Amino acid sequence: MDHRAKSILAVDGCGGLLVGAAVLLLPDLFHALYEIPRALLVVMGATNLTYGVYSSTLAVSAFKRETVPRRWVTLLCVANLSWTAVCAVLLVYLAGTITALGAAHLALEGLYVATLAVLEYRFVRPSARP
């Protein structure tokens, strides 16, 4: 796997781990900033953390020069696109109660993971083993 593909996986994994840990460690702060219900924030944080562990596992395998199965990368792309849809649904569902900062966070997170899905499909998936 080339350096670009490994870097994309590393950025993806670190992003999920950092956002997930931050939201789970500081749910009251994010609730105050975003006006998103605490229970929903905990679910979002746990989802990000779980996803971050999965994508980081792929990154570690790639950096260890182990081949990453293509179906695992495909699953990563599908997960990113699914989270993009979740962000969009939450933006609609929370409209009127969420703060502008919370809406910006959800919109940017959706764009971020959609971009990762495209990059992983284009640059990581081709170098994964069938």
GUBAMI-719590 format. One record per atom (N, C-alpha, C): atom name; x, y, z; residue in one letter. Coordinates in steps of 0.02 Angstrom, whole numbers, plus 50000, padded with zeros to 5 digits. Atoms other than C-alpha are relative to their C-alpha. Layout:
+------+-------+-------+-------+------+
! atom !     X !     Y !     Z ! rest !
+------+-------+-------+-------+------+
!   CA !     X !     Y !     Z !    A !
...
+------+-------+-------+-------+------+
//
This chain:
+------+-------+-------+-------+------+
! atom !     X !     Y !     Z ! rest !
+------+-------+-------+-------+------+
!    N ! 50043 ! 49942 ! 50000 !    M !
!   CA ! 50000 ! 50000 ! 50000 !    M !
!    C ! 50045 ! 50062 ! 50000 !    M !
!    N ! 49957 ! 49941 ! 50006 !    D !
!   CA ! 50073 ! 50169 ! 49952 !    D !
!    C ! 49990 ! 50048 ! 50059 !    D !
!    N ! 50000 ! 49953 ! 49943 !    H !
!   CA ! 50109 ! 50311 ! 50073 !    H !
!    C ! 49936 ! 50041 ! 50003 !    H !
!    N ! 50062 ! 49959 ! 50001 !    R !
!   CA ! 49957 ! 50413 ! 50018 !    R !
!    C ! 49942 ! 49960 ! 50030 !    R !
!    N ! 50054 ! 50042 ! 49974 !    A !
!   CA ! 49838 ! 50268 ! 50055 !    A !
!    C ! 50007 ! 49991 ! 50075 !    A !
!    N ! 49989 ! 50008 ! 49928 !    K !
!   CA ! 49917 ! 50239 ! 50225 !    K !
!    C ! 49983 ! 50065 ! 50037 !    K !
!    N ! 50014 ! 49935 ! 49968 !    S !
!   CA ! 49905 ! 50425 ! 50265 !    S !
!    C ! 49925 ! 50013 ! 50005 !    S !
!    N ! 50073 ! 49991 ! 49999 !    I !
!   CA ! 49721 ! 50430 ! 50219 !    I !
!    C ! 49969 ! 49959 ! 50056 !    I !
!    N ! 50026 ! 50043 ! 49946 !    L !
!   CA ! 49686 ! 50283 ! 50335 !    L !
!    C ! 50019 ! 50028 ! 50069 !    L !
!    N ! 49978 ! 49972 ! 49935 !    A !
!   CA ! 49787 ! 50365 ! 50475 !    A !
!    C ! 49959 ! 50061 ! 50019 !    A !
!    N ! 50041 ! 49941 ! 49987 !    V !
!   CA ! 49694 ! 50530 ! 50459 !    V !
!    C ! 49929 ! 49980 ! 50020 !    V !
!    N ! 50067 ! 50024 ! 49986 !    D !
!   CA ! 49529 ! 50437 ! 50458 !    D !
!    C ! 49996 ! 49972 ! 50070 !    D !
!    N ! 50001 ! 50031 ! 49934 !    G !
!   CA ! 49570 ! 50334 ! 50611 !    G !
!    C ! 50010 ! 50050 ! 50056 !    G !
!    N ! 49987 ! 49949 ! 49949 !    C !
!   CA ! 49641 ! 50480 ! 50711 !    C !
!    C ! 49940 ! 50046 ! 50009 !    C !
!    N ! 50058 ! 49956 ! 49995 !    G !
!   CA ! 49491 ! 50588 ! 50669 !    G !
!    C ! 49944 ! 49968 ! 50040 !    G !
!    N ! 50053 ! 50035 ! 49963 !    G !
!   CA ! 49367 ! 50458 ! 50732 !    G !
!    C ! 50016 ! 49993 ! 50073 !    G !
!    N ! 49980 ! 50008 ! 49930 !    L !
!   CA ! 49466 ! 50425 ! 50890 !    L !
!    C ! 49998 ! 50066 ! 50038 !    L !
!    N ! 49997 ! 49935 ! 49966 !    L !
!   CA ! 49492 ! 50609 ! 50932 !    L !
!    C ! 49930 ! 50029 ! 50012 !    L !
!    N ! 50068 ! 49973 ! 49992 !    V !
!   CA ! 49312 ! 50664 ! 50900 !    V !
!    C ! 49960 ! 49958 ! 50049 !    V !
!    N ! 50037 ! 50044 ! 49954 !    G !
!   CA ! 49240 ! 50512 ! 50988 !    G !
!    C ! 50021 ! 50010 ! 50072 !    G !
!    N ! 49976 ! 49991 ! 49932 !    A !
!   CA ! 49350 ! 50533 ! 51141 !    A !
!    C ! 49980 ! 50068 ! 50028 !    A !
!    N ! 50018 ! 49932 ! 49977 !    A !
!   CA ! 49319 ! 50721 ! 51151 !    A !
!    C ! 49927 ! 50004 ! 50020 !    A !
!    N ! 50072 ! 49996 ! 49986 !    V !
!   CA ! 49130 ! 50703 ! 51142 !    V !
!    C ! 49982 ! 49958 ! 50062 !    V !
!    N ! 50016 ! 50042 ! 49942 !    L !
!   CA ! 49127 ! 50560 ! 51269 !    L !
!    C ! 50028 ! 50028 ! 50065 !    L !
!    N ! 49970 ! 49971 ! 49939 !    L !
!   CA ! 49242 ! 50651 ! 51390 !    L !
!    C ! 49968 ! 50067 ! 50020 !    L !
!    N ! 50027 ! 49934 ! 49987 !    L !
!   CA ! 49154 ! 50820 ! 51375 !    L !
!    C ! 49929 ! 50010 ! 49974 !    L !
!    N ! 50068 ! 49994 ! 50028 !    P !
!   CA ! 48970 ! 50790 ! 51337 !    P !
!    C ! 49963 ! 50063 ! 50023 !    P !
!    N ! 50034 ! 49939 ! 49975 !    D !
!   CA ! 48912 ! 50935 ! 51447 !    D !
!    C ! 50023 ! 50062 ! 49961 !    D !
!    N ! 49975 ! 49943 ! 50039 !    L !
!   CA ! 49024 ! 51057 ! 51354 !    L !
!    C ! 49969 ! 50001 ! 49931 !    L !
!    N ! 50029 ! 50002 ! 50067 !    F !
!   CA ! 48964 ! 50998 ! 51184 !    F !
!    C ! 49925 ! 50013 ! 50001 !    F !
!    N ! 50071 ! 49986 ! 49993 !    H !
!   CA ! 48784 ! 51003 ! 51244 !    H !
!    C ! 49988 ! 50075 ! 50006 !    H !
!    N ! 50007 ! 49927 ! 49990 !    A !
!   CA ! 48806 ! 51183 ! 51300 !    A !
!    C ! 50016 ! 50037 ! 49935 !    A !
!    N ! 49981 ! 49966 ! 50061 !    L !
!   CA ! 48890 ! 51231 ! 51136 !    L !
!    C ! 49952 ! 49987 ! 49942 !    L !
!    N ! 50039 ! 50021 ! 50059 !    Y !
!   CA ! 48777 ! 51135 ! 51016 !    Y !
!    C ! 49925 ! 49994 ! 50012 !    Y !
!    N ! 50070 ! 50013 ! 49983 !    E !
!   CA ! 48611 ! 51110 ! 51108 !    E !
!    C ! 49975 ! 49935 ! 49968 !    E !
!    N ! 50018 ! 50068 ! 50021 !    I !
!   CA ! 48612 ! 50929 ! 51051 !    I !
!    C ! 49989 ! 49960 ! 50064 !    I !
!    N ! 50012 ! 50038 ! 49938 !    P !
!   CA ! 48536 ! 50812 ! 51182 !    P !
!    C ! 50061 ! 49958 ! 50020 !    P !
!    N ! 49941 ! 50037 ! 49974 !    R !
!   CA ! 48669 ! 50732 ! 51293 !    R !
!    C ! 50000 ! 49927 ! 49979 !    R !
!    N ! 50003 ! 50071 ! 50018 !    A !
!   CA ! 48608 ! 50556 ! 51257 !    A !
!    C ! 50020 ! 49989 ! 49927 !    A !
!    N ! 49981 ! 50003 ! 50070 !    L !
!   CA ! 48626 ! 50586 ! 51070 !    L !
!    C ! 50074 ! 50013 ! 49991 !    L !
!    N ! 49928 ! 49987 ! 50003 !    L !
!   CA ! 48799 ! 50659 ! 51096 !    L !
!    C ! 50040 ! 49939 ! 50021 !    L !
!    N ! 49965 ! 50061 ! 49977 !    V !
!   CA ! 48851 ! 50502 ! 51191 !    V !
!    C ! 49998 ! 49947 ! 49946 !    V !
!    N ! 50005 ! 50048 ! 50055 !    V !
!   CA ! 48788 ! 50392 ! 51049 !    V !
!    C ! 50046 ! 50020 ! 49943 !    V !
!    N ! 49956 ! 49976 ! 50053 !    M !
!   CA ! 48879 ! 50500 ! 50923 !    M !
!    C ! 50074 ! 49990 ! 50018 !    M !
!    N ! 49931 ! 50010 ! 49977 !    G !
!   CA ! 49039 ! 50496 ! 51025 !    G !
!    C ! 50021 ! 49927 ! 49998 !    G !
!    N ! 49985 ! 50071 ! 50000 !    A !
!   CA ! 49031 ! 50308 ! 51047 !    A !
!    C ! 50007 ! 49973 ! 49929 !    A !
!    N ! 49997 ! 50021 ! 50070 !    T !
!   CA ! 48999 ! 50284 ! 50861 !    T !
!    C ! 50066 ! 50023 ! 49969 !    T !
!    N ! 49936 ! 49975 ! 50026 !    N !
!   CA ! 49147 ! 50395 ! 50816 !    N !
!    C ! 50059 ! 49961 ! 50028 !    N !
!    N ! 49946 ! 50036 ! 49969 !    L !
!   CA ! 49259 ! 50305 ! 50939 !    L !
!    C ! 50005 ! 49929 ! 49972 !    L !
!    N ! 50001 ! 50068 ! 50028 !    T !
!   CA ! 49207 ! 50133 ! 50876 !    T !
!    C ! 50027 ! 50000 ! 49928 !    T !
!    N ! 49977 ! 49993 ! 50069 !    Y !
!   CA ! 49233 ! 50188 ! 50696 !    Y !
!    C ! 50075 ! 50014 ! 49999 !    Y !
!    N ! 49929 ! 49983 ! 49997 !    G !
!   CA ! 49402 ! 50263 ! 50742 !    G !
!    C ! 50044 ! 49940 ! 50015 !    G !
!    N ! 49963 ! 50061 ! 49984 !    V !
!   CA ! 49459 ! 50098 ! 50817 !    V !
!    C ! 50005 ! 49956 ! 49937 !    V !
!    N ! 50001 ! 50041 ! 50061 !    Y !
!   CA ! 49408 ! 50006 ! 50658 !    Y !
!    C ! 50048 ! 50027 ! 49947 !    Y !
!    N ! 49957 ! 49972 ! 50053 !    S !
!   CA ! 49492 ! 50126 ! 50537 !    S !
!    C ! 50073 ! 50003 ! 50022 !    S !
!    N ! 49931 ! 50000 ! 49975 !    S !
!   CA ! 49647 ! 50139 ! 50648 !    S !
!    C ! 50031 ! 49931 ! 49995 !    S !
!    N ! 49975 ! 50069 ! 50008 !    T !
!   CA ! 49662 ! 49950 ! 50645 !    T !
!    C ! 50023 ! 49988 ! 49929 !    T !
!    N ! 49980 ! 50006 ! 50070 !    L !
!   CA ! 49666 ! 49957 ! 50456 !    L !
!    C ! 50065 ! 50039 ! 49987 !    L !
!    N ! 49940 ! 49958 ! 50009 !    A !
!   CA ! 49796 ! 50097 ! 50462 !    A !
!    C ! 50062 ! 49965 ! 50029 !    A !
!    N ! 49944 ! 50035 ! 49969 !    V !
!   CA ! 49907 ! 50000 ! 50582 !    V !
!    C ! 50021 ! 49941 ! 49957 !    V !
!    N ! 49983 ! 50057 ! 50044 !    S !
!   CA ! 49897 ! 49846 ! 50470 !    S !
!    C ! 50037 ! 50024 ! 49938 !    S !
!    N ! 49967 ! 49973 ! 50060 !    A !
!   CA ! 49943 ! 49951 ! 50319 !    A !
!    C ! 50071 ! 50023 ! 50015 !    A !
!    N ! 49933 ! 49976 ! 49983 !    F !
!   CA ! 50091 ! 50032 ! 50407 !    F !
!    C ! 50047 ! 49942 ! 50018 !    F !
!    N ! 49959 ! 50059 ! 49985 !    K !
!   CA ! 50151 ! 49859 ! 50462 !    K !
!    C ! 50014 ! 49960 ! 49937 !    K !
!    N ! 49991 ! 50031 ! 50066 !    R !
!   CA ! 50154 ! 49816 ! 50277 !    R !
!    C ! 49959 ! 49936 ! 49992 !    R !
!    N ! 50046 ! 50055 ! 50010 !    E !
!   CA ! 50015 ! 49692 ! 50298 !    E !
!    C ! 49948 ! 50021 ! 49948 !    E !
!    N ! 50050 ! 49982 ! 50050 !    T !
!   CA ! 49890 ! 49684 ! 50158 !    T !
!    C ! 49932 ! 50006 ! 50033 !    T !
!    N ! 50066 ! 49987 ! 49973 !    V !
!   CA ! 49719 ! 49752 ! 50198 !    V !
!    C ! 49949 ! 49974 ! 49949 !    V !
!    N ! 50050 ! 50026 ! 50046 !    P !
!   CA ! 49571 ! 49658 ! 50123 !    P !
!    C ! 49956 ! 50056 ! 49970 !    P !
!    N ! 50040 ! 49949 ! 50035 !    R !
!   CA ! 49475 ! 49760 ! 49995 !    R !
!    C ! 49930 ! 50007 ! 50030 !    R !
!    N ! 50068 ! 49996 ! 49972 !    R !
!   CA ! 49308 ! 49715 ! 50074 !    R !
!    C ! 49999 ! 50040 ! 50065 !    R !
!    N ! 49997 ! 49961 ! 49939 !    W !
!   CA ! 49366 ! 49795 ! 50237 !    W !
!    C ! 50002 ! 50075 ! 49983 !    W !
!    N ! 49998 ! 49930 ! 50022 !    V !
!   CA ! 49406 ! 49956 ! 50144 !    V !
!    C ! 49933 ! 50021 ! 49973 !    V !
!    N ! 50067 ! 49985 ! 50025 !    T !
!   CA ! 49239 ! 49947 ! 50055 !    T !
!    C ! 49952 ! 50014 ! 50058 !    T !
!    N ! 50041 ! 49989 ! 49941 !    L !
!   CA ! 49155 ! 49931 ! 50225 !    L !
!    C ! 50014 ! 50068 ! 50031 !    L !
!    N ! 49981 ! 49934 ! 49974 !    L !
!   CA ! 49251 ! 50085 ! 50282 !    L !
!    C ! 49966 ! 50055 ! 49959 !    L !
!    N ! 50032 ! 49951 ! 50044 !    C !
!   CA ! 49186 ! 50183 ! 50131 !    C !
!    C ! 49925 ! 50003 ! 50013 !    C !
!    N ! 50072 ! 50003 ! 49987 !    V !
!   CA ! 49008 ! 50126 ! 50163 !    V !
!    C ! 49984 ! 50032 ! 50068 !    V !
!    N ! 50010 ! 49970 ! 49934 !    A !
!   CA ! 49023 ! 50174 ! 50347 !    A !
!    C ! 50005 ! 50076 ! 49997 !    A !
!    N ! 49993 ! 49927 ! 50007 !    N !
!   CA ! 49084 ! 50348 ! 50300 !    N !
!    C ! 49939 ! 50030 ! 49965 !    N !
!    N ! 50058 ! 49973 ! 50035 !    L !
!   CA ! 48943 ! 50374 ! 50176 !    L !
!    C ! 49937 ! 49996 ! 50043 !    L !
!    N ! 50057 ! 50007 ! 49954 !    S !
!   CA ! 48818 ! 50310 ! 50304 !    S !
!    C ! 50001 ! 50055 ! 50053 !    S !
!    N ! 49996 ! 49947 ! 49949 !    W !
!   CA ! 48882 ! 50433 ! 50434 !    W !
!    C ! 49984 ! 50068 ! 49969 !    W !
!    N ! 50018 ! 49938 ! 50035 !    T !
!   CA ! 48865 ! 50572 ! 50305 !    T !
!    C ! 49924 ! 50007 ! 50001 !    T !
!    N ! 50073 ! 49999 ! 50000 !    A !
!   CA ! 48681 ! 50526 ! 50291 !    A !
!    C ! 49973 ! 50013 ! 50070 !    A !
!    N ! 50022 ! 49988 ! 49931 !    V !
!   CA ! 48663 ! 50521 ! 50481 !    V !
!    C ! 50008 ! 50074 ! 50017 !    V !
!    N ! 49989 ! 49928 ! 49986 !    C !
!   CA ! 48737 ! 50696 ! 50493 !    C !
!    C ! 49946 ! 50042 ! 49966 !    C !
!    N ! 50052 ! 49962 ! 50036 !    A !
!   CA ! 48614 ! 50759 ! 50361 !    A !
!    C ! 49932 ! 49992 ! 50034 !    A !
!    N ! 50064 ! 50012 ! 49966 !    V !
!   CA ! 48465 ! 50678 ! 50449 !    V !
!    C ! 49998 ! 50038 ! 50066 !    V !
!    N ! 49998 ! 49964 ! 49936 !    L !
!   CA ! 48520 ! 50751 ! 50616 !    L !
!    C ! 49992 ! 50075 ! 49990 !    L !
!    N ! 50009 ! 49928 ! 50014 !    L !
!   CA ! 48533 ! 50924 ! 50539 !    L !
!    C ! 49927 ! 50017 ! 49990 !    L !
!    N ! 50071 ! 49988 ! 50012 !    V !
!   CA ! 48353 ! 50911 ! 50481 !    V !
!    C ! 49960 ! 49990 ! 50064 !    V !
!    N ! 50037 ! 50018 ! 49940 !    Y !
!   CA ! 48289 ! 50827 ! 50640 !    Y !
!    C ! 50009 ! 50053 ! 50056 !    Y !
!    N ! 49985 ! 49953 ! 49946 !    L !
!   CA ! 48374 ! 50953 ! 50756 !    L !
!    C ! 49991 ! 50074 ! 49980 !    L !
!    N ! 50010 ! 49931 ! 50023 !    A !
!   CA ! 48334 ! 51107 ! 50651 !    A !
!    C ! 49952 ! 50036 ! 50048 !    A !
!    N ! 50042 ! 49961 ! 49955 !    G !
!   CA ! 48262 ! 51242 ! 50762 !    G !
!    C ! 50021 ! 49994 ! 50073 !    G !
!    N ! 49978 ! 50007 ! 49930 !    T !
!   CA ! 48343 ! 51177 ! 50922 !    T !
!    C ! 50076 ! 50002 ! 50005 !    T !
!    N ! 49927 ! 50002 ! 49999 !    I !
!   CA ! 48526 ! 51156 ! 50876 !    I !
!    C ! 50028 ! 50070 ! 49989 !    I !
!    N ! 49969 ! 49935 ! 50010 !    T !
!   CA ! 48643 ! 51305 ! 50884 !    T !
!    C ! 50034 ! 50003 ! 49931 !    T !
!    N ! 49965 ! 49992 ! 50064 !    A !
!   CA ! 48730 ! 51375 ! 50730 !    A !
!    C ! 50067 ! 49962 ! 50001 !    A !
!    N ! 49936 ! 50037 ! 49993 !    L !
!   CA ! 48894 ! 51301 ! 50795 !    L !
!    C ! 49988 ! 49925 ! 49994 !    L !
!    N ! 50016 ! 50071 ! 50005 !    G !
!   CA ! 48813 ! 51130 ! 50815 !    G !
!    C ! 49983 ! 49980 ! 49929 !    G !
!    N ! 50017 ! 50014 ! 50070 !    A !
!   CA ! 48741 ! 51139 ! 50640 !    A !
!    C ! 50062 ! 50001 ! 49956 !    A !
!    N ! 49937 ! 49997 ! 50038 !    A !
!   CA ! 48910 ! 51190 ! 50570 !    A !
!    C ! 50042 ! 49938 ! 50012 !    A !
!    N ! 49962 ! 50060 ! 49985 !    H !
!   CA ! 48993 ! 51046 ! 50660 !    H !
!    C ! 49972 ! 49939 ! 49963 !    H !
!    N ! 50031 ! 50057 ! 50035 !    L !
!   CA ! 48869 ! 50918 ! 50591 !    L !
!    C ! 50011 ! 50005 ! 49925 !    L !
!    N ! 49991 ! 49992 ! 50073 !    A !
!   CA ! 48881 ! 50990 ! 50415 !    A !
!    C ! 50072 ! 49986 ! 49980 !    A !
!    N ! 49929 ! 50010 ! 50016 !    L !
!   CA ! 49071 ! 50993 ! 50417 !    L !
!    C ! 50021 ! 49927 ! 50012 !    L !
!    N ! 49984 ! 50071 ! 49988 !    E !
!   CA ! 49081 ! 50818 ! 50493 !    E !
!    C ! 49973 ! 49958 ! 49942 !    E !
!    N ! 50028 ! 50036 ! 50058 !    G !
!   CA ! 48966 ! 50755 ! 50354 !    G !
!    C ! 50043 ! 50008 ! 49938 !    G !
!    N ! 49956 ! 49988 ! 50058 !    L !
!   CA ! 49075 ! 50836 ! 50221 !    L !
!    C ! 50068 ! 49965 ! 50008 !    L !
!    N ! 49936 ! 50032 ! 49985 !    Y !
!   CA ! 49233 ! 50770 ! 50304 !    Y !
!    C ! 49997 ! 49925 ! 49987 !    Y !
!    N ! 50003 ! 50073 ! 50010 !    V !
!   CA ! 49176 ! 50589 ! 50307 !    V !
!    C ! 49981 ! 49982 ! 49929 !    V !
!    N ! 50015 ! 50013 ! 50071 !    A !
!   CA ! 49104 ! 50600 ! 50131 !    A !
!    C ! 50064 ! 50005 ! 49959 !    A !
!    N ! 49936 ! 49993 ! 50034 !    T !
!   CA ! 49273 ! 50662 ! 50071 !    T !
!    C ! 50045 ! 49940 ! 50013 !    T !
!    N ! 49961 ! 50060 ! 49984 !    L !
!   CA ! 49359 ! 50520 ! 50162 !    L !
!    C ! 49976 ! 49939 ! 49962 !    L !
!    N ! 50027 ! 50057 ! 50037 !    A !
!   CA ! 49243 ! 50395 ! 50080 !    A !
!    C ! 50024 ! 50001 ! 49928 !    A !
!    N ! 49977 ! 49993 ! 50069 !    V !
!   CA ! 49289 ! 50461 ! 49908 !    V !
!    C ! 50075 ! 49985 ! 49995 !    V !
!    N ! 49928 ! 50011 ! 50001 !    L !
!   CA ! 49475 ! 50465 ! 49946 !    L !
!    C ! 50018 ! 49927 ! 50012 !    L !
!    N ! 49986 ! 50071 ! 49986 !    E !
!   CA ! 49473 ! 50290 ! 50019 !    E !
!    C ! 49980 ! 49956 ! 49942 !    E !
!    N ! 50021 ! 50039 ! 50057 !    Y !
!   CA ! 49376 ! 50222 ! 49873 !    Y !
!    C ! 50049 ! 50008 ! 49942 !    Y !
!    N ! 49955 ! 49985 ! 50057 !    R !
!   CA ! 49493 ! 50306 ! 49748 !    R !
!    C ! 50072 ! 49979 ! 50011 !    R !
!    N ! 49929 ! 50010 ! 49989 !    F !
!   CA ! 49663 ! 50284 ! 49831 !    F !
!    C ! 50018 ! 49941 ! 50045 !    F !
!    N ! 49984 ! 50054 ! 49954 !    V !
!   CA ! 49653 ! 50152 ! 49968 !    V !
!    C ! 49975 ! 49933 ! 49973 !    V !
!    N ! 50031 ! 50062 ! 50024 !    R !
!   CA ! 49535 ! 50022 ! 49895 !    R !
!    C ! 50039 ! 49966 ! 49944 !    R !
!    N ! 49963 ! 50033 ! 50054 !    P !
!   CA ! 49635 ! 49992 ! 49734 !    P !
!    C ! 50064 ! 49964 ! 50023 !    P !
!    N ! 49938 ! 50031 ! 49977 !    S !
!   CA ! 49792 ! 49950 ! 49834 !    S !
!    C ! 49988 ! 49946 ! 50052 !    S !
!    N ! 50016 ! 50054 ! 49953 !    A !
!   CA ! 49701 ! 49831 ! 49951 !    A !
!    C ! 49997 ! 49934 ! 49963 !    A !
!    N ! 50001 ! 50066 ! 50034 !    R !
!   CA ! 49706 ! 49645 ! 49918 !    R !
!    C ! 49928 ! 49978 ! 49988 !    R !
!    N ! 50068 ! 50024 ! 50016 !    P !
!   CA ! 49556 ! 49566 ! 49833 !    P !
!    C ! 49972 ! 49952 ! 50052 !    P !
+------+-------+-------+-------+------+
//
